[in-house]
């Protein structure tokens, strides 16, 4: 990748382009950004490949459920100490 990083204006343009793409986890926007990056790398004679994997597109649900279970457990333990 000779010359990469020597064009601050080009890097800034790339960052602005990528920042404009809405790309939540496992979304079409994430794939669009990955393909854009891969195309730019290939233009620099680098081998690039976007891999596709099965993903849970609602990343926050498992975390939210675990956090809610912990909060309910804590509340029940606190309630049990006061009323038990």
Number of C-alpha atoms within 10 A of each C-alpha: 10 7 7 11 10 9 10 10 10 12 13 11 12 15 11 11 12 18 11 11 13 13 16 13 15 16 13 13 16 16 17 16 18 18 16 16 17 17 17 14 16 14 12 13 11 12 10 15 13 13 8 8 7 6 10 11 11 12 12 11 11 11 11 11 11 12 12 12 12 12 12 12 12 12 11 12 13 12 11 10 8 8 7 7
